[in-house]
Amino acid sequence: MPIKKSAKKYMRVTARKAALNKKAEGVFRSAIKKTKTAVSGEKKEDAQKWLRLSIKALDKAAQKGIIKKKTAARKKSRLNKLVKSVVKK
């Protein structure tokens, strides 16, 4: 445990920021999972809806620095490819 007052404050700040980051990460991860389940169930409209929400969540996470921009771009690209395979059928 920290002894100095500033170190104690830093621990509180870190815990608060970690909780916010974890929440934002959970949002895009759950959106990705729901997109994939919609694709596996071949529900075109649901897949497209969840794709839009996933892209929005990934962009927000990249903007906040939770994930890197290129990681977000890669995930969006792979999801888009997956959804397009179902929509074309």
C-alpha positions in Angstrom: 0.0 0.0 0.0 1.2 3.5 -0.7 2.3 5.7 2.1 2.2 9.2 0.5 -1.0 11.1 0.0 -0.3 11.6 -3.7 0.3 7.9 -4.3 -3.0 7.0 -2.6 -4.8 9.5 -4.8 -3.1 8.0 -7.9 -4.3 4.6 -6.9 -7.9 5.9 -6.8 -7.5 7.6 -10.2 -6.0 4.5 -11.7 -8.9 2.3 -10.4 -11.5 4.8 -11.8 -9.8 4.9 -15.2 -9.4 1.2 -15.4 -13.1 0.7 -14.7 -14.1 3.1 -17.5 -11.7 1.4 -19.9 -13.0 -2.0 -18.9 -16.6 -0.9 -19.5 -15.8 0.5 -23.0 -13.9 -2.7 -23.8 -16.9 -4.8 -22.7 -19.2 -2.8 -25.0 -17.2 -3.5 -28.2 -16.5 -7.1 -27.3 -20.1 -7.9 -26.6 -21.1 -6.1 -29.9 -18.6 -8.2 -31.8 -19.9 -11.4 -30.2 -23.5 -10.5 -31.0 -22.5 -9.8 -34.6 -20.8 -13.2 -34.9 -23.8 -15.0 -33.4 -26.1 -13.2 -35.8 -23.9 -14.3 -38.7 -23.8 -17.9 -37.5 -27.6 -17.9 -37.2 -27.7 -16.3 -40.7 -29.9 -13.4 -39.5 -29.0 -10.7 -42.1 -30.7 -7.7 -40.6 -29.5 -8.4 -37.1 -25.9 -9.0 -38.4 -26.0 -5.6 -40.2 -27.4 -3.8 -37.1 -24.8 -5.3 -34.8 -22.1 -4.6 -37.3 -22.9 -0.9 -37.2 -22.9 -0.9 -33.4 -19.6 -2.8 -33.3 -18.0 -0.3 -35.7 -19.2 2.6 -33.5 -17.9 1.0 -30.3 -14.6 0.1 -31.9 -14.1 3.7 -33.2 -14.9 5.1 -29.7 -12.5 2.7 -28.1 -9.7 3.6 -30.6 -10.5 7.3 -30.1 -10.1 7.0 -26.3 -6.9 5.0 -26.7 -8.3 1.8 -25.2 -7.2 -0.1 -28.4 -4.9 1.1 -31.2 -6.4 2.5 -34.4 -5.0 -0.2 -36.6 -6.4 -2.9 -34.3 -9.8 -1.3 -34.5 -9.5 -1.1 -38.3 -8.5 -4.8 -38.5 -11.4 -5.9 -36.4 -13.9 -3.8 -38.4 -12.5 -5.1 -41.6 -12.9 -8.8 -40.5 -16.4 -8.2 -39.2 -17.4 -6.5 -42.4 -16.1 -9.3 -44.4 -18.0 -11.8 -42.3 -21.3 -10.0 -42.5 -20.9 -9.5 -46.3 -20.6 -13.3 -46.7 -24.0 -13.8 -45.1 -25.7 -10.9 -46.8 -24.6 -12.1 -50.3 -26.2 -15.6 -49.8 
